[in-house]
Amino acid sequence: MLGIALKIAPVQHRGAVNILFQLFITIGILFANLVNYGASKIHPWGWRLSLGLASLPAAFLFVGSVVIIETPASLVERNQESQGLSTLKKIRGVEDVDAEFEQIKMACEAAREVKDPFKRLMKRSSMPPLIIGVMMQVFQQFTGINAIMFYAPGREEETASPSLCPDVHKPDCNWSNPTCSFERFELSGQGLAGLVVVLVCLFVMSFAWSWGPLGWLIPSETFPLEIRTSGFACAVSSNMLFTFIIAQAFLLMMCHMRAFIFFFFAAWIVAMGLFVLFLLPETKNVPIDAMVERVWKQHPVWKRFMDDYDGKEDVKNVGMII
């Protein structure tokens, strides 16, 4: 769904659409926890109600997948150019979309010429965006965000006070804006427990403003057009793999490391901060077709990987369209 949204969003609003992705995930978490909290009060069949209600968003997604509009790029790729043009006019709400549509056609033509995108992805000149895309996803998980979201309710219930509700009511700042909602915990008047909740909220809020959305945004803007699909697939697969690893390993690590588990994640946050500082280039206002000349070949580290780049992979005159 995120991929479709980014494909049909105007270039100037693509970053905001990506941020909205993070926002609506959080809204979903909020409602899921509210449902679980309410269902936990209903005995003995509350858990059945909770599972049953989970089918509602699934049903909405299913219906949406049937009626969602085709993207202009996907229509052009299937040689349905007239439908692609009318769809683009409908999405943009204006008739004058010829320039953008020509760019889409050129980008699709360039994509058709790539016969083996995964082989192209393994070329030395493709390593900078691949390394950055994968590491952004890996680092996103090693912030410890899922450890907090998965297991913090249980830990608070064990170590704090009964007034900390393990399911809902945490002032959640994961909305990608300063507004706080309630997601898992209820602030306690008992000093230390309240401080823990505040610190958790600050942590989640910081994640929502940084590694949460940017872990998805950066890979979508750095892969060249000819390897974007394969590159983004590798990045997302890395995210799912390390989400699984963190979920499976966290409890065992916490049993052995206890409080030092959080210093473990803190060390990773320092490491990923250094990675961003020295290895993540600025891509603002740089069209995808100009990434090689204006970004990779100018970067003090990544320019060393461009020695086998012959220019044939470059897609001429194609801006940040798909």
Secondary structure, 3 states (H helix, E strand, C coil): CHHHHHHHCCHHHHHHHHHHHHHHHHHHHHHHHHHHHHHCCCCCCHHHHHHHHCHHHHHHHHHHHHHCCCCHHHHHHCCCHHHHHHHHHHHHCCCCCHHHHHHHHHHHHHHHCCCCHHHHHCCHHHHHHHHHHHHHHHHHHHCCHHHHHHHHHHHHHHHCCCCCCCCCCCEECCCCCCCCEECCCCCCCCHHHHHHHHHHHHHHHHHHHCHHHHHHHHHHHHCCHHHHHHHHHHHHHHHHHHHHHHHHHHHHHHHHHCCHHHHHHHHHHHHHHHHHHHHCCCCCCCCHHHHHHHCHHHCCCHHHHHHHCCCCCCCCCCCCCC
